[in-house]
Amino acid sequence: MTLRGDRITQLRKKNGIKQSDLAEKLGVAPNQISKYENGYSNPTLESLAQMAELFNTTTDYLLGLSNVPHPGEEPDADADLTQEEIDWLALLRAHSSGDRRRLFTVIEAIREMGGDG
């Protein structure tokens, strides 16, 4: 079972915590947090539990076994989206349904021209 590093990054940034500060709180080397976040290393059970407590979440959420970031909350429909996808979704939601349809048409046309990469 591996840690969802993207969730550590998201929670750390949401709480305004630097990698070095999180490392200090967990008693690990500063580069260790980067390894967790990028999937190169997994924390010890003790560090996993400390992160869950620090971020007021569950170990299941940090491990990707649950999409509920905080105990007692409903699942987050956007939990598995990347930050870029979340930004795009927010941009789309800011427009009227007519504008969204036109944007979709433009994106489809680009995709059909082979511009999907």
Backbone as a printed PyTorch tensor [residue, N CA C, xyz], in Angstrom:
tensor([[[  0.8540,  -1.1710,   0.0000],
         [  0.0000,   0.0000,   0.0000],
         [  0.9000,   1.2340,   0.0000]],

        [[  0.6020,   2.1720,  -0.8920],
         [  1.4460,   3.3580,  -0.9920],
         [  0.6730,   4.6210,  -0.6580]],

        [[  1.4130,   5.5590,  -0.1960],
         [  0.8780,   6.8640,   0.1690],
         [  0.4700,   7.6290,  -1.0770]],

        [[ -0.6240,   8.3780,  -0.9960],
         [ -1.0150,   9.2920,  -2.0790],
         [ -0.2720,  10.6060,  -1.8480]],

        [[  0.8860,  10.7230,  -2.4520],
         [  1.7240,  11.8980,  -2.2720],
         [  1.0470,  13.1970,  -2.6670]],

        [[  0.1770,  13.1260,  -3.6950],
         [ -0.5270,  14.3280,  -4.1310],
         [ -1.4240,  14.8730,  -3.0140]],

        [[ -1.9390,  13.9770,  -2.1940],
         [ -2.7970,  14.4240,  -1.0980],
         [ -1.9850,  15.0920,   0.0080]],

        [[ -0.7720,  14.5890,   0.2380],
         [  0.1120,  15.2390,   1.2140],
         [  0.4190,  16.6560,   0.7310]],

        [[  0.7740,  16.7720,  -0.5320],
         [  1.0720,  18.0860,  -1.1080],
         [ -0.1190,  19.0220,  -0.9660]],

        [[ -1.2780,  18.5420,  -1.3390],
         [ -2.4950,  19.3660,  -1.2800],
         [ -2.7880,  19.8220,   0.1490]],

        [[ -2.7500,  18.9020,   1.0820],
         [ -3.0510,  19.2450,   2.4780],
         [ -1.9810,  20.1720,   3.0640]],

        [[ -0.7330,  19.9030,   2.7220],
         [  0.3590,  20.7360,   3.2350],
         [  0.2120,  22.1720,   2.7390]],

        [[ -0.0530,  22.3290,   1.4450],
         [ -0.2000,  23.6740,   0.8770],
         [ -1.4540,  24.3610,   1.4090]],

        [[ -2.5340,  23.6080,   1.5330],
         [ -3.7890,  24.1620,   2.0490],
         [ -3.6030,  24.7120,   3.4650]],

        [[ -2.7220,  24.0690,   4.2230],
         [ -2.4640,  24.4840,   5.5920],
         [ -1.2730,  25.4310,   5.7160]],

        [[ -0.6960,  25.8330,   4.5920],
         [  0.4130,  26.7850,   4.5940],
         [  1.6710,  26.2540,   5.2640]],

        [[  1.9360,  24.9710,   5.0790],
         [  3.0960,  24.3470,   5.7080],
         [  4.1410,  24.0370,   4.6420]],

        [[  5.3670,  24.4640,   4.8560],
         [  6.4710,  24.1730,   3.9430],
         [  6.9380,  22.7380,   4.1560]],

        [[  7.5660,  22.1890,   3.1340],
         [  8.1070,  20.8320,   3.2590],
         [  9.0670,  20.7340,   4.4420]],

        [[  9.9170,  21.7380,   4.5920],
         [ 10.8950,  21.7140,   5.6850],
         [ 10.2060,  21.7410,   7.0510]],

        [[  9.1100,  22.4870,   7.1560],
         [  8.3750,  22.5430,   8.4310],
         [  7.7100,  21.2090,   8.7410]],

        [[  7.1350,  20.5710,   7.6990],
         [  6.5160,  19.2700,   7.9080],
         [  7.5710,  18.2420,   8.3080]],

        [[  8.7220,  18.2990,   7.6550],
         [  9.8180,  17.3830,   7.9930],
         [ 10.2160,  17.5340,   9.4600]],

        [[ 10.3070,  18.7760,   9.9120],
         [ 10.6830,  19.0310,  11.3120],
         [  9.6300,  18.4620,  12.2690]],

        [[  8.3550,  18.6530,  11.9430],
         [  7.2720,  18.1420,  12.8000],
         [  7.2820,  16.6090,  12.8710]],

        [[  7.6870,  15.9730,  11.7590],
         [  7.7000,  14.5130,  11.7060],
         [  9.0290,  13.9170,  12.1690]],

        [[ 10.0370,  14.7850,  12.3090],
         [ 11.3510,  14.3020,  12.7180],
         [ 12.0740,  13.5300,  11.6320]],

        [[ 11.8730,  13.9800,  10.3730],
         [ 12.5420,  13.3370,   9.2400],
         [ 13.3730,  14.3780,   8.4970]],

        [[ 14.2500,  13.9090,   7.6230],
         [ 15.0730,  14.8120,   6.8130],
         [ 14.1730,  15.6140,   5.8720]],

        [[ 14.5190,  16.8680,   5.6210],
         [ 13.6870,  17.7070,   4.7510],
         [ 13.3970,  17.1150,   3.3760]],

        [[ 14.3770,  16.4290,   2.7780],
         [ 14.1420,  15.8530,   1.4450],
         [ 13.1930,  14.6570,   1.4980]],

        [[ 12.9360,  14.1350,   2.6720],
         [ 12.0430,  12.9830,   2.8110],
         [ 10.6020,  13.3510,   2.4280]],

        [[ 10.1790,  14.5730,   2.7350],
         [  8.8190,  15.0060,   2.4070],
         [  8.6470,  15.0320,   0.8880]],

        [[  9.6520,  15.5170,   0.1900],
         [  9.6060,  15.5140,  -1.2710],
         [  9.4950,  14.0910,  -1.7920]],

        [[ 10.2070,  13.1680,  -1.1820],
         [ 10.1310,  11.7600,  -1.5970],
         [  8.7370,  11.1930,  -1.3630]],

        [[  8.1190,  11.5580,  -0.2480],
         [  6.7420,  11.1090,   0.0090],
         [  5.8020,  11.6550,  -1.0580]],

        [[  5.9220,  12.9640,  -1.3050],
         [  4.9960,  13.6350,  -2.2210],
         [  5.1540,  13.1670,  -3.6680]],

        [[  6.3420,  12.7440,  -4.0340],
         [  6.6010,  12.3100,  -5.4070],
         [  6.5650,  10.7940,  -5.5830]],

        [[  6.2020,  10.0830,  -4.5310],
         [  6.0350,   8.6420,  -4.6240],
         [  7.3060,   7.8200,  -4.6190]],

        [[  8.4130,   8.4130,  -4.1770],
         [  9.6730,   7.6860,  -4.1320],
         [  9.8860,   6.9530,  -2.8150]],

        [[  9.0910,   7.2990,  -1.8250],
         [  9.2620,   6.7040,  -0.5000],
         [  7.9360,   6.7720,   0.2460]],

        [[  7.7600,   5.8460,   1.1720],
         [  6.5750,   5.8500,   2.0240],
         [  6.9880,   6.1400,   3.4600]],

        [[  6.1380,   6.8490,   4.1880],
         [  6.4690,   7.1520,   5.5830],
         [  6.3200,   5.9140,   6.4690]],

        [[  6.9240,   5.9900,   7.6250],
         [  6.6980,   4.9430,   8.6190],
         [  5.2550,   5.0620,   9.0910]],

        [[  4.7650,   4.0340,   9.7490],
         [  3.4060,   4.0950,  10.2930],
         [  3.2630,   5.2500,  11.2740]],

        [[  4.3030,   5.4880,  12.0510],
         [  4.2730,   6.6010,  13.0080],
         [  4.1440,   7.9460,  12.2890]],

        [[  4.9350,   8.1380,  11.2380],
         [  4.8570,   9.3960,  10.4760],
         [  3.5140,   9.5350,   9.7750]],

        [[  2.9900,   8.4360,   9.2510],
         [  1.6750,   8.4590,   8.6010],
         [  0.6070,   8.9080,   9.5970]],

        [[  0.6440,   8.3340,  10.7890],
         [ -0.3210,   8.7060,  11.8300],
         [ -0.1490,  10.1650,  12.2430]],

        [[  1.0850,  10.6380,  12.3320],
         [  1.3420,  12.0400,  12.6900],
         [  0.7930,  12.9850,  11.6320]],

        [[  0.9690,  12.6350,  10.3590],
         [  0.4450,  13.4870,   9.2840],
         [ -1.0770,  13.5170,   9.3220]],

        [[ -1.6980,  12.3660,   9.5470],
         [ -3.1580,  12.3200,   9.6230],
         [ -3.6530,  13.2160,  10.7490]],

        [[ -2.9920,  13.1720,  11.8820],
         [ -3.3940,  14.0120,  13.0130],
         [ -3.1450,  15.4910,  12.7180]],

        [[ -1.9790,  15.7940,  12.1580],
         [ -1.6290,  17.1820,  11.8370],
         [ -2.6180,  17.8050,  10.8590]],

        [[ -3.0390,  17.0340,   9.8460],
         [ -3.9300,  17.5530,   8.8100],
         [ -5.4080,  17.2790,   9.1000]],

        [[ -5.6990,  16.7420,  10.2740],
         [ -7.0740,  16.4290,  10.6690],
         [ -7.7650,  15.5890,   9.6020]],

        [[ -7.0870,  14.5270,   9.2110],
         [ -7.6220,  13.6180,   8.2040],
         [ -7.4330,  12.1900,   8.6930]],

        [[ -7.6870,  11.2450,   7.8310],
         [ -7.5170,   9.8450,   8.2100],
         [ -6.3490,   9.2440,   7.4440]],

        [[ -5.7850,   8.1930,   7.9820],
         [ -4.7340,   7.4880,   7.2550],
         [ -5.3090,   6.8770,   5.9780]],

        [[ -6.5620,   6.4740,   6.0060],
         [ -7.2030,   5.9370,   4.8020],
         [ -7.2000,   6.9710,   3.6770]],

        [[ -7.4630,   8.2250,   4.0080],
         [ -7.4540,   9.2780,   2.9930],
         [ -6.0440,   9.4580,   2.4390]],

        [[ -5.0490,   9.4760,   3.3190],
         [ -3.6640,   9.6570,   2.8780],
         [ -3.1830,   8.4890,   2.0260]],

        [[ -3.7280,   7.3180,   2.2590],
         [ -3.3470,   6.1280,   1.4970],
         [ -4.2000,   5.9180,   0.2450]],

        [[ -5.1960,   6.7660,   0.0390],
         [ -6.0570,   6.6420,  -1.1360],
         [ -7.1370,   5.5890,  -0.9910]],

        [[ -7.3760,   5.1290,   0.2330],
         [ -8.4200,   4.1310,   0.4660],
         [ -9.7860,   4.7710,   0.6630]],

        [[ -9.8010,   6.0870,   0.8390],
         [-11.0340,   6.8440,   1.0250],
         [-10.8840,   8.1790,   0.3250]],

        [[-11.9920,   8.7050,  -0.1800],
         [-11.9890,  10.0440,  -0.7810],
         [-12.5820,  11.0790,   0.1690]],

        [[-12.7430,  10.7090,   1.4220],
         [-13.2740,  11.6170,   2.4340],
         [-12.0900,  12.1850,   3.2170]],

        [[-11.7490,  13.4630,   2.9750],
         [-10.5660,  14.0210,   3.6200],
         [-10.6800,  14.2060,   5.1330]],

        [[-11.8870,  14.4780,   5.6180],
         [-12.0600,  14.7190,   7.0480],
         [-13.1570,  13.8130,   7.5880]],

        [[-12.9100,  13.2180,   8.7420],
         [-13.9180,  12.3180,   9.3230],
         [-15.2820,  12.9920,   9.4300]],

        [[-16.3220,  12.2790,   9.0190],
         [-17.6840,  12.7940,   9.1210],
         [-18.1490,  13.6010,   7.9340]],

        [[-17.2550,  13.8840,   6.9810],
         [-17.6310,  14.6420,   5.7850],
         [-18.1050,  13.7080,   4.6850]],

        [[-18.8150,  14.2820,   3.7420],
         [-19.2260,  13.5390,   2.5500],
         [-18.0140,  13.4280,   1.6200]],

        [[-17.9790,  12.4180,   0.7650],
         [-16.8750,  12.2930,  -0.1830],
         [-16.7610,  13.5260,  -1.0750]],

        [[-15.5460,  13.8940,  -1.4010],
         [-15.2650,  15.0300,  -2.2690],
         [-15.2390,  14.5420,  -3.7100]],

        [[-16.1740,  15.0180,  -4.5100],
         [-16.2780,  14.5690,  -5.9000],
         [-15.0350,  14.9310,  -6.7040]],

        [[-14.2920,  15.9630,  -6.2880],
         [-13.1130,  16.4080,  -7.0190],
         [-11.8210,  15.8340,  -6.4510]],

        [[-11.9050,  14.8930,  -5.5030],
         [-10.7250,  14.4160,  -4.7830],
         [ -9.6750,  13.7870,  -5.6900]],

        [[-10.0650,  13.1540,  -6.7780],
         [ -9.0980,  12.4750,  -7.6260],
         [ -8.6510,  13.3180,  -8.8150]],

        [[ -9.0090,  14.5880,  -8.8390],
         [ -8.5950,  15.4700,  -9.9150],
         [ -7.2370,  16.0750,  -9.6050]],

        [[ -6.4670,  16.3440, -10.6490],
         [ -5.2070,  17.0600, -10.4720],
         [ -5.5220,  18.5270, -10.2120]],

        [[ -4.5310,  19.2720,  -9.7500],
         [ -4.7520,  20.6990,  -9.5120],
         [ -5.0970,  21.4130, -10.8110]],

        [[ -4.4780,  21.0200, -11.9110],
         [ -4.7870,  21.6300, -13.2070],
         [ -6.2470,  21.3720, -13.5860]],

        [[ -6.7240,  20.1450, -13.3640],
         [ -8.1130,  19.8180, -13.6710],
         [ -9.0720,  20.6030, -12.7810]],

        [[ -8.7200,  20.7750, -11.5340],
         [ -9.5430,  21.5570, -10.6070],
         [ -9.6040,  23.0050, -11.0770]],

        [[ -8.4620,  23.5440, -11.5240],
         [ -8.4200,  24.9280, -12.0250],
         [ -9.2970,  25.0810, -13.2690]],

        [[ -9.2210,  24.1000, -14.1780],
         [-10.0560,  24.1420, -15.3850],
         [-11.5330,  24.0710, -15.0200]],

        [[-11.8620,  23.2030, -14.0970],
         [-13.2520,  23.0530, -13.6750],
         [-13.7810,  24.3510, -13.0740]],

        [[-12.9690,  24.9940, -12.2480],
         [-13.3750,  26.2710, -11.6490],
         [-13.5900,  27.3280, -12.7270]],

        [[-12.7060,  27.3310, -13.7220],
         [-12.8370,  28.2780, -14.8330],
         [-14.1280,  28.0250, -15.6010]],

        [[-14.4250,  26.7600, -15.8840],
         [-15.6600,  26.4230, -16.5960],
         [-16.8960,  26.8040, -15.7910]],

        [[-16.8650,  26.5380, -14.5030],
         [-18.0170,  26.8290, -13.6520],
         [-18.2970,  28.3240, -13.5410]],

        [[-17.2900,  29.1290, -13.8290],
         [-17.4560,  30.5810, -13.7390],
         [-18.2100,  31.1520, -14.9470]],

        [[-18.4010,  30.3230, -15.9830],
         [-19.0750,  30.7790, -17.1910],
         [-20.5140,  30.2710, -17.2540]],

        [[-21.3160,  30.9370, -18.0700],
         [-22.7030,  30.5060, -18.2750],
         [-22.7200,  29.1840, -19.0320]],

        [[-23.8640,  28.5210, -19.0070],
         [-23.9670,  27.2340, -19.7040],
         [-23.7650,  27.4220, -21.2120]],

        [[-24.2220,  28.5410, -21.7650],
         [-24.0100,  28.8130, -23.1900],
         [-22.5310,  28.9530, -23.5130]],

        [[-21.7980,  29.6870, -22.6610],
         [-20.3570,  29.8300, -22.8520],
         [-19.6630,  28.4740, -22.7280]],

        [[-20.0970,  27.6720, -21.7780],
         [-19.4900,  26.3470, -21.5970],
         [-19.6970,  25.4760, -22.8390]],

        [[-20.8820,  25.5400, -23.4300],
         [-21.1410,  24.7700, -24.6450],
         [-20.2300,  25.2340, -25.7820]],

        [[-20.0500,  26.5400, -25.9130],
         [-19.1780,  27.0630, -26.9560],
         [-17.7180,  26.6550, -26.7060]],

        [[-17.2780,  26.7280, -25.4720],
         [-15.9160,  26.2920, -25.1370],
         [-15.7290,  24.8090, -25.4510]],

        [[-16.7210,  24.0080, -25.1180],
         [-16.6570,  22.5780, -25.4000],
         [-16.5420,  22.3380, -26.9000]],

        [[-17.2950,  23.0970, -27.6800],
         [-17.2540,  22.9660, -29.1360],
         [-15.8560,  23.2850, -29.6640]],

        [[-15.2520,  24.3420, -29.1300],
         [-13.8980,  24.7220, -29.5530],
         [-12.9000,  23.6340, -29.1750]],

        [[-12.9930,  23.1240, -27.9650],
         [-12.0710,  22.0710, -27.5090],
         [-12.2430,  20.8120, -28.3530]],

        [[-13.4680,  20.4460, -28.6590],
         [-13.7200,  19.2850, -29.5240],
         [-13.0970,  19.4990, -30.9070]],

        [[-13.2230,  20.6980, -31.4560],
         [-12.6500,  20.9850, -32.7750],
         [-11.1310,  20.8550, -32.7400]],

        [[-10.5040,  21.3320, -31.6830],
         [ -9.0560,  21.2130, -31.5300],
         [ -8.6660,  19.7400, -31.4460]],

        [[ -9.4140,  18.9800, -30.6780],
         [ -9.1260,  17.5450, -30.5270],
         [ -9.2410,  16.8290, -31.8650]],

        [[-10.2680,  17.1580, -32.6420],
         [-10.4800,  16.5090, -33.9400],
         [ -9.3740,  16.8660, -34.9270]],

        [[ -8.7410,  18.0370, -34.7620],
         [ -7.6310,  18.4310, -35.6330],
         [ -6.3250,  17.7420, -35.2040]],

        [[ -6.3900,  16.9840, -34.1240],
         [ -5.1830,  16.2800, -33.6810],
         [ -4.3990,  17.0520, -32.6430]],

        [[ -4.9880,  18.0560, -32.0640],
         [ -4.2950,  18.8710, -31.0700],
         [ -4.5770,  18.4300, -29.6580]],

        [[ -4.6190,  17.1130, -29.4230],
         [ -4.9670,  16.6230, -28.0910],
         [ -3.7500,  16.3750, -27.2190]],

        [[ -2.5750,  16.6820, -27.6590],
         [ -1.3820,  16.3910, -26.8720],
         [ -0.8330,  17.6120, -26.3090]]])
